[in-house]
């Protein structure tokens, strides 16, 4: 089988590595891929958002199956266009992708169908939004309606913070058109849990839970990023919480999408907060999370391509989705200055990390000497599995210590909070 994977980051690298395990796979083509992905797939320099070019490539170079991984091409209708060519795909169509592409759509869906989430208001007029935050209970959360690379959410602890967040999104347009409409919602308290789930529009089969670390600095300090590391499973996701999530959130969400005439097929990501009143939805994503994928897929025992085809064919109910009993840790290595300004083109020394861990390339390129160089904010994800979380963390950091470049940045406490929970601290 020839597989087409749209995307070019660490998430896609993890997906491609897992797809390669299926003996039926003869070739994987990544659009656009990156320097590291090129070791596992054929990379073609077509942007993931250039839907016309992707369709033309698929028309000229027939493939047996396609995986559309990032949010932007899903929201732009990449799956719809590939389906029109008769290519089976993993990923939701554009109408279903609205569950991530529009915060307003997602919040209104939850409100209409009684799915637990934070109370909220929607604004498309900056004056009305600024007036609202003058008296709204603090802290509060300001969210850009559209896609913003995981950076369109601001937690505001003061009136000044709230006014600045509204102004940045709606007046200064720091998120472009995505911030022309915003959601302002109540601040929920409790541990966060990420759960990715396979669904064929009927059945929901959750993957192992995970815990992301969004802040740039140790001890959850600094700016929000796309994710500086993850661990799995998340100790806050107890069997009792999982049972409530399936009954109150997962199945009702899939049923709600069906009722709205936009059935969801693919990977549905549930960003959850386990509050004193039970689990509530912080956000949905219409695809695999990044870097959650880098700890979830290494623990997957079942064949990924078989699952993806079952999702497309709506036969997921009879398809095994099994995970190992161990744990996983992913430490992200980033360019100095991320998520602010950073330099590219720094030569990367890999040492023996590739022999010690799964090293997923997020933002790398090759220079004219054939050396890996930095080409993004988040550069590499170093993932390890082990029998215990403590051992997985230790292995990941030992492998990460093999890698060097000028200005390399990482958090030193990935998994620390989870270990504390496991130890009852």
N, C-alpha and C positions, 0 to 999 in steps of 0.2 A: 504493500500500500504506500502511496505517496501522500504525505500529509503537509498541509499548508498551515503555518502558525503566524498569525498577525501580531506583531509587537516586537519589542527589542530591549527588554529589561530583565531584571533578575527573576521576576515572576515567570516570564516566558522561558528563560533558561531552565528553571526548575521543571516546568511543564514539558519541555522538549526532552530533558534527561529522562523523565518518567515515561514519556511516550516511546522512547528508544528501547525500552525494556520489552516491548511487544515484538515477537519474532516476525510478525506479518509486515512490520514497517520496514520498507526498503529505502525510503528517502524522506527527509523532512526539510522543507523550505521555510525560512523565516524572513518575514518582511517587516522591518528591515534587518532585524537581528542586531548583533554587535560583535566585537572582536572575539569575545569568549564563546558566544553562541556558535560562531563559525567553526569551532572545534567539534560541534555536535550536529550541525545542520548546514545546509547551503543558504547563505545569506544573500538577499537581493535588495539593493538600496532603494526601496520604495517606502515612503513614510506610511505609518499606520493610519494616518488620517487622510491619505490620498486614496479615497475609495474608488474613484474612477480608474486609477492606475492599478490598484489591487485587482479589480474586476477584469481589466484588460489582460493582466498577467495570467490570471486564472483561466481566462478564455483561451489564451495562446498556449498555456502550459497546464493541461488538465491534471487535476488532483482528485484523489478519492475521498478526502475528508478535510475539513478546515476547522481550525480553532481560532476564534477571534477573542483575544485575551484582554486588551485594554478597554477602558470605559469609553473613550472618545469615539473610536470606530464603531463600537456597539451602538452608541447614541446616534451616530451618523447613518446607521442602517446598513452596515457592512454585511451582516448576516442576511438581511433581506435581499441584497443585491447578489450575494453568492448563491442563495437559495434559488433565485431567478435563473441562474445558470445550471441548476440541477445538482449543485454541490451540497452534500449533507454537511451540516455545521454544528459545532458546539458553541453555544452562546445565544442570548436572547435577541429577538428582533428589536427594532427601534422603539416600538410602542411599549414593549415590556421593559426596555432599558431605561424608560423614564423613571423607574423606581429609584434610580441613582441620579439620573441626569437632571431631575427636578425635585428639589427638596419639598417644594410646595405640593407636587403630585403625591409624594410619599407620605407627607404629614396628613394631607386630606384623605388619603386612602386609609390610613390607620384610624383617623377620627371616625370615618364613615362606618368602618367595620369593627370598631371596638378593640383594636389592637393596642396594647398598653405602650404609651410613649409620653414624652413631656408635653405639657400644655404649651400652646404657641399662638402667635399672631403672624400674619403675612402682610408685607408692605411693598408697594411699588412707588411710593412717594417718599422721598427722603425727609421732607418736612414732617410728615405724619409719623415716620419712624423716630425721628429725633424728639418729637413731642412725647411719644410713648415711653421712651427710655428715661424721661425725666422722673417718672413716678413708678416705673415697673420694679418689682422686687428684685433685689440683688442677691447673689450674682445672677447674671443672665447670659444667654448664648446667642450670638449673632451668626447666622449662616447665609452664605450666598446661595441663591436658588440653584444655580447651574454648576457644572463641573469646574473645579478650580485646583486640580492636581493635589487634592488632599489638604489644601491650605486655606480653604474658604470658610473655616469655622473658627470663631474667636470667643473665648470665654472671658467675660467682662466682670470684674470685681468692683468697679467703681463707675459712677456716671460718666466720668471723663473717658474711661476705656470704652464704654458703650457708645458714646457719641463719636469717638474716633473710629470705632469699627464700622458704624453706620456710614459715616462720611467717606471712609476709605472705599467701601464697597459701592455705595450708590452715587457719590459725588465725584470722587477721584478715579473711580472705575479701575481699581487695582486688579480686579478679577475680570475685567472686560465686561462683556454682555452678561456673564454669569452672575454678576452682582447687581444688575439693574432691578432685580426683585430679591427681597431677603425674607428670611424667617427669623423671628426673635422668639426664643423659647425659654422655659424655666430651666434652671440648672439642676440636674439630677445628681445625687450623691450615692456612691457605692463603688465597688470594684467593676472595672470594665472587662468584658469578655468578647472575643471575636469567634464567631462560629460560621464557617463556610459550609454550604450544604448543596449537594447535588439534587436537582429536581427536574422531572420531566413534565411538569405541569399538573401532575397527579400525586405522585409519591415524593416524599422528602427524605433524603438519607444524609444526615449531618456527618461532617468530617470531624476529626478530633479538634477540640477547642484549642484556642491559643490566646496569648497575652502579648499585645504590642507595646512598644516603648516609644512614644511619639516625640518626646522632648529631646532637644539636641544634646543636653548635658546630663551628667550623672545626677542621680537623686531627683530626676524629673525637673531639672532646671533648664532655662534657655527657651529658645523658640520652638514652636511645633514644626515637625518635619514630616516627610512621607513615611517615617518609621526607621528607628535606629537599631532595631533588633526585636526578636520574638522568641517566645518559648511555647512549647506544647507538651502535654495538655495544660490548660489553665486550672489551677487548683480551686478557683472560685466557682467553677462550673461543676457543681456536685450532681449526682444522679437526680436529686430532688429538683434542682434548678433545671436540669435538662428535660425532665418530664413536663414541668410547667411551660418551658419554652416551646416544646413540640405542640402542646395542647393550646396554649394561649397566643403563640406568636407564629411559629413556623407554618403549621397547617392552615391557620386562618389567613396568613399572608398569601399563600398560593391560591387558596379559595377566593380571596378578594380579587386577585389579578384575573382569575378566570371569570368572575362575576362582572368585572369591568371590560371584558372582551379583549384582554391583552395577556393571555396565558404566558407564564414565565417558564422557559426551558434553558437550563444551563447551570451555572454556579451562582447561587444567591447567598450573598454575604450579609450576616446579621451582626451589626455592631450593637452590643447589649450593655446595659448597666443593671447590675443586680442591686436594686434598692431595697429599703426596709419593707416596701410594699410589694416586692417581687420583681422579676425581670421586666425591663422595659427596653424598647428599641431606641437607640440613639440615632442610628442611620442604617440604611440599606446600601449595599453595593451590588451592581449587576454582574459581578465577575469575581475571579479569584483576587484576594487581597495581596498587597505587596508591602511588607515582606512575610506576611502570614503563610503564603504558599511555600516559602522556603523551609518551614518547619513542619507543615502539614503533609506535603507530598512525600517527603522522605520516610514518613511513618506509614504510608499507604501500602498495604500488602496486596490488595487487589489490583488488577490491571487497569490502568487509567484509560487507555483507548477503548477497552471494552465498556467501561462505565460511560464514557462520553458518547459512544455510539448508542448505548441503551437510552441515554437522555434524549438524543435526537429521535430515536425510534419509538419513544414512549414505552419502553419495556424495562424501566428501572426497577420495578417491584421485584422481578425475579433475578436481578443481577447483584452478586455479592459486592459489598463495599465494606472492607475489613481493614482495620488498622492494628499495628503492633502495640504491645502493652508498654513499650518503653517511652522515652521522652526525647525531645529534640530542642536544640538551641541554635538560633541564627544571630550572629553578631555582624552588623553592618559596618563597613569601613567607608568613610566619606572623605570628601575633599575639605581641607581646612577652610572655614568660613561658612560652610553649608549650615542652614538653608539660605544664607545671604550670599554675597558675592564670593566667588572662589575661582582659582586658576585651573585651567585644563592643561593637558599635555605633560603631566608629571610621569616620569618613567617608574613603572611598578616592578618591584622585586618580589617574586612569588615564593622564593625559598622552596620548601617541601610541602607547602600548604595543600596542594592538590592531592598529595598522597595521604593526608591526614584528615581531610574533610571534603564535603561537597562545596566547592567554591563557585557560586553563581555570579555571573557578570551582569552588573546593572548598567554601569556607565564606563565602558572601556573602548579603546580604539587601538590600532596598530600604527606606530610611526614608520618612517622610511627605512628603519633598521630592523623592522619586524618585531619590535618590543611592544609589550602592552603599555599603554599610557592612559591616564585618567581622561575621561570625556564627559563627566557629569558630576552632580553633587554626591549622590550615593553611587559608589563605584563597585564594591564587591560585597556579597553576602556570604559569610563563612558559616556553614551549617554542619552540625554533628548530631548523631543519634546515640543513645546509650540506654542502659537498663534503668537508670535513674536520672532525674533532672540535674542533680548535682554533678554527675559524671558527664552529662551532655554539655553543660556549661563549661566545665573544666576543659573538655576536649576542644570545644569551639574556640576558647580563648588561647589555648596552646597553639592551635593552627593559625589563628589570627596573628599571633606573635611572629610568625614566619614571614609575614607580608609587610613590606615597607615602601613608602614613597614620600617625597618631600611634602610635609604639611598634612599627612594622613591623620584623620580624626576618628575616634570611636568612643562609645560609652563603655565604662568599665564595670557596670552594674546590671547588665542584662540578666534577668532571672533572679536577681537578689530578692525582690519583693515576693516573688512566687515561693522561693525557698523559705522565706520568713513565714508565709502562710502555712506551708507544709509542716514547719516546725512549731506552729502554734504561737508565733510571736505577733 
